[in-house]
Amino acid sequence: MISRRAFMKAGSLALVSLGADPLFVDRAAYALRHAGGRARGRTLVCLFQRGAVDGLSMVVPVADPAYWTNRRRIAIARPELLALDGQFALHPRLAPLRALWDRKQLAIVHAVGSPSLTRSHFDAQDFMETGAPDQRSTTDGWANRYCQNPTQHADTPFRSVAFGAQLPRTLAGSAPALAIKDLRTFGLREAREDGDRPLTTAFESLYGGNATGLVASSAAEGFEAIRMLRVANPANIGTANGAEYPRGELGSSMRQVAQLIRADLGVEIAFVDVGGWDTHVNQGAAQGQLATRLNDLGAAIGAFVTDLGDRMADVALITMSEFGRTVRENGTGGTDHGHGTAMFVIGGDVRGGAVHGNWPGLGADALHEGRDLAVTTDFRTLFSEVLQGHLGAVDLKGVFPGFTGSPTLGVYPSS
């Protein structure tokens, strides 16, 4: 506990997150005093498809006959598919991603997922976000553990940011992290110095914030730090290069990630959620429930890449989902909880225009538990390769504790 007067005299800016400690206040003030001269660094954007996306409809194994025999109603017709390499094709609603594939900006990893056998959304999401499958005692996220180590971004409170109402498990832990619901409503509210009223570490009770929001307070001594953030004013940064984001939460979040990156506030990891992938009933094929979701996904990613333009050389975007769907369609025209799925890596210096990983096939003998696409790539292998190949991480033992695998996919030239 510190007093309001002591806080004001420190001239600091409080940026509140789950797990924020008293040192966070000092880091925030220091970072914003130096933000103007920050060298442009690299950023990793994580997009979580919650609900378990059907990777077999997203990236279709056109050369595997079992795809067609197991999906009489929901298989996408060959003429509608966007061909990639003769073995795989994209769903027709992912046309913006096909353009990235052609420009070598999109790499695909198929048959990727968790070694955990759980079919619970909640457990599987937790395991993927903590980076510790089946280890329920792990409470902090893999991205937060990465951020516990210093880099050129370490002095900024914007080093890891989630867009949404809550801080995701991926960013939870001892390293400072932010959750911002909407940059348009994020303002700096000046507080009056009205005595030695106690302040909690989070400050939310004083200013009406919540544990995953952002709360700011200023005084004369802290004016310079606050002025820097106001000058950046990311919400007023318009889109570039003719980018048009789709309406809806995903498009809005991706636009705001681009705004924050272009504001040069030192974002190293940004996190975005998008739900609605649990397609048990009426999944559809080229049209329908899943197609609508994929249309938004492709449009949002395409607009994001267009918006950032040349800056995508310093930005990588990775998609992830807790598990895939069953190979065989169910009796209600949908798919049930499965195992392996597909993930995208976009931008940076990725080795694009290729499907990476070991394809196990959809034959009866190759299926996981006789029903699912097998996992041949542990998601930690992919995440490790992105952290090393794009962000330059060296030692990942603390990021993925107990994981003994090594990056072997070739998604980045150095691996």
N, C-alpha and C positions, 0 to 999 in steps of 0.2 A: 504494500500500500504506500502510495506517495500522495502528497497534497496537490491541489490544483495550482497553488502558487509556485511550488517547486517545479511542477511540470512546465508551467508557462515560462519560468526563468530558464529552463533548459532549452527553450526554443525548439521544441521537438514536434514531430508529426507522428501521431499514433495511427498505425494501420493495423486493423484488428483481424486476427485469424484464429482458427482453432489451434490451440497449443502455443499461442504467442506467449513469450516470456518477457520479463522487464527489459532485457537487452534489445528486444525488437524495436523499442522506441528510439534508442540511440542509433541503431543501424539505419532506421528510416530517415532520421534527420540528416545523418552523414551522407546517405546515398543521394538525397535530393539536392544537397549542396553541390554535389559533383556530377549530377546527371547531365548537365549541359555539355560537358566535354567528354562524354563517354564514347569510347570507340565502339563501332558497330560490331556486335558479336553474333553468334549463331543461336537459333531458336528451334526447339522441338515442339511441335503441336501434336497433342494426343487427342484423338477423337474416338470416344468409346461408344460403340453401338450396343446399347443395353437391351437385353431381351434375347440374345443369341441369333445372330443373322444367319440366314441360309447361304453359306458360302458356295454351295453347289448351284444356286440360281444366280448368284452375284458373279461368279467366275465359273462358267459352265465347262465341264470336261467333255467336249464334243466328240473326242476320239474314243471315249469309253462307252461301249454299248449298254452297259448296265444303267447308265443315267437315263436312257430312253425307256428301258423296260420297267424300271421302278417308278417312273413318273408319267403315267399315261395322261393325266389331266393337267399337271403343273409344269411339265417340261416345256421350255421355250422352243418354238419352232426354229429350225435351222436358218431359214431365210431371214429371220428377224434378228438373229444374233450378230454381234460385232466381233468378227474373227480377229484373233490375236496371232497365234503361232501354229495353227493347224491342230494343236492338241486342246487348246482352251479358247473360249470366247467370252466376251462381256455381255451382260444383260443389256438389252437395247436401250434401257433408260439411263445407262451410264455413258452416253456418247461423249460428254466432256472428258471423261477419263480415258476414253479411246484416243482422243487428241493428245493427251499427255503421254500415253503409251507410244504414239508415233514420234513424239519429240524426245523420247528416252527419259522422260521425267517421272514415269510411273514404273515401279517394280511391284510384283505380286508375289506373295508367299502363300502357297496352298498347303492344305493338310497341316495347318498350324493350330496349336491350342495348348491346353494344360494337361499335364500328366495325371491330374486328379480325375477320379472316376465319378465325381459327384455330378448329378443332373439338376442340382438346385441352383437357380439363378443367383440367389443371395450368396451362397457359399462360393460359387465359381467366380462371381464378380469380386468378392473379397480376396480370394486367392490370387486373382490376376492383378488386383490393385496393390496388394501387399508384396507381390512377387515371391510369395512363399506358399505354394500349393499344399493344402491339407495341414498347414501349420496355423491353427486357430489362435494361438497365443501371440502371433505377430500383429501388432496394432498399427505400426506406422507404414506408410506407403513407400514403394520403391523409388518414386520420383523425389519424395521428401528425403529419403536416405541419400540419394545422389546429391541433393542440394545441401546436405550437411557438410559437404566438402567444398572448400573455397575454389572459385574460378574468377574470371574477370567480371562476372555478374554478381559476385557475392555481396557487394556493398549496396545493392538496391533492393527495396522491399517488393519490387515487381519481378523479382527473379522467377518466381513460380506463381502463376495466376490461373484460377479456374473461373469459367464464365457460367454462372448459375447461382441459385439461391443458397447452395450449401457447398462446403468444402468437401471434395471427394476424398475417399480413402487413399487414393494415390498420392495426394499432397499432404496428408495428415502426418504430423510428427513434430520434432523439435525445431526443424528449420522453419523460418517464417514463410507463410504462404497466404495468398489472398483469394477470396471468392467475391466476384463482382457480378451482380445480377444484370446491371445495365449501365453502361457508361453514360448514357443520356441523363440518368437520374443520380449519377455519382458527382456530388459537388463538395467543395471544401467549405465547411461551416465554421465560421469564426466564433469562438467562445469568449464570454466576458470573464475577466479576472475578478471574481466576486467572493474572494476569501479562500481560506484554507479548507475547502471542502474535500473530503477524501475521494481519491480516484482508485478504482480497481485496475488491474492490469489491462482488462479489455476495454474499459471506458464505455461499454455499450449502455449501461444503465443511465448515464448522464445524457447521452445524445440520441437515444432511441434506436440505436443500431441493434444488431444481433451478432451471435458468435461467428457468423460467416460473412458478415458485411464489412464495409469499410467505413471507419470513423476517423475524422480529422479534427484537430484543434490547433489554433495558432496564437502567437503573441508577437510583440514587436521583435523580440530576439529571433523568432523563428520565421519572420516574414520572408526572408530570402529563399528559404527552402520551399515554402508554400508557393511563392511566386513562380519558381521553376516548374512546379507541377501545373500551375495554372497556364503558364505559357505553352506547355506541351499540349494541354487541352485535347486529348485524343478523340473525344466525342465529336469535335468539330473538324476532324480530318476526313475529307470526302473520299469516295472511291476513285480509283485511277484506272486508266487504260480502258475505259468503257465497261468496267465490270458491273454486272447486274446480279445481285444476290437474290435468291428466291425469298418469298415471304415466309414467315414462320420463325420459330425459335432457332432452328439450326442456322438458317441464313443470317439471322441477326447476330448470333454468337460468332460466326466465322467473320462477319464484317467487323465486329468489335475486336477480335483477335488481330486482324490486319491493322486496324487503327492503332492499337496499342504497340504493335511492332514498329509501325512507321513513326510513332512518337519518340522512338529511341530512348525508352525508359529502362532498357536492360532486361527485357523478358527473355528468359532462357527456356522455360517450360510453360506452355499454355495447355489447358485441359478443357475439353468440350464434351458434353454428354448429348446423346440423341437416342431416345427410346422408340418403342413401337416395333421391334423386330421379332416379337414372339408370335409367330404366324401358325398357330395350331389349326385355324379354321379359315377356309377360303383364301389361301395364300395367293392364288392367281399365278399367271405365267408372264407373258409380255405385258399384260394389263392386270390391274387388280391391286390388292392391298400392298404386297411387297413392291410391286412396280412403282407405286406412288412414293413409297419411302426411298427407293433407290433413285428416283427422279430428283427428289430434294437433295439427297446426298451428293449425286453427281453435279447438280447445278451449284450447290454451295461450295464444293471443293473447286470446281472450275472457276467460279467467280473469285474465290480466294487467291488462286494462282494468278489469274489475270490481274487482279488488283495489286498484288505485290510486284508483279513484273520481274525485273532483274534481281530484286531482293530475294526471290526464291532460291538463289544460289546459297543464301545463308539460312534458309528455312527448310526444315523437313517436317512433313506431316505423316503420321502413322495412324491407321485405323486399327481397332481391336474390338473383340467381342468375346464374351465369356466361354462360349462353345458354339458348335454348329447345330445342324438339324439332321434328322434321320434321312437316310438315302431314299427310303420308300415313302411315298406320300401316304397319309392316313385316310380314314374313311370319310373325313369331312373336308377333303380338298386342301389339307394343310400338311405341315410337318411337325414332328415332335422333337423334344430335346435330344440333341445328338452329341457329337464329340469334336472332330476336327472341323475347321472352317477356313476361310481365306482372309488375308489382311493385305492392306495396301501400304506402300511407302512411297512418298511423293516428294520431289524437289531435292534440295541440297545437291550433293554430287553423287546421288544414287545411281546404281547401274540399272537403268530403266530399260523398258522394252523387253523384259524377260520375266518368266514365271520361275521363281526360285523354290528350292526345297525338293524333297523326294516324294513324287506322286505314288501312292500305294495302290491305286486302282479301286474300283468299286465291285470287283468280283466277290462272290460270297465268301471265299476263303480269306479275303483281304480285309473284310469289314471288322470294325471294333464291336465286340459283343454281338456279332452277326447282324448289325443294323446300322452302324454309323461309319462315316469316313474316319479312318484311323488318323491319329496324330503322329506325324513323323518329324515334326519340328516343334520342340518345346518353345513356348512363347518367350521364355527368358533368353533363349538363343537369339531370337530376332531382336528383342529389346536391347540386349547387350551389344549386338552389332550396330544398332542405330546409335546408342550412346557413345560407342567407341568411334564408329566411322563418321558420325556427323558432329557430335559434341566434343570428341577428342578425349573421352574418359579413358583412364588407364587401368585402374584397379577397381573391379566391380564386386569384389568379395563381400563388401559391406552392403552393396546395393541389392544383391540377390544372395542372401546368406544360404549356405549349404548347396548352392548350385555349382556343379563341377564342369558343366559344359562350356564350350568355347564357341565364339562366332565362326561359323563354317559355311554360311549361306552364300557369300559373295554378293550380298546386296550393296556393299560398298567396295570400292577398288582395293582397299588395303586389306580386306578380309578374304 
